[in-house]
Amino acid sequence: MNRLNNRERSLVSLGAALASNCVPCIEFHIPGARRAGLSDREIESALEIADKVRQVPARAVLETALARTGTSSDDTAEPVSSECGCSGSDPTFGCDGVT
């Protein structure tokens, strides 16, 4: 685990905390990210990307559940994507949108 610096570990921790829906984890890791030198804007960006990534499987689960009940989501819902959710829009995080 020593291959990641403190900033990188903080970014991973924030993503994991958000993905696991753990409020105490978020409350713990945001101050830690600040101590690691991340700005509030960098923290916000990491949280926004993590949220986009976690929404993809959440949307797929909803679609599957609705299909099993013979219902479908309304036409305004975003389509389910096979990509990770970040669309590779932020090269800072090294994702190229490929799963």
Secondary structure, DSSP 8 states (H G I E B T S, - for coil): -TTS-HHHHHHHHHHHHHHTT-HHHHHHHHHHHHHTT--HHHHHHHHHHHHHHHHHHHHHHHHHHHHHTT----TTS----SS-SSTT--GGGT--S--
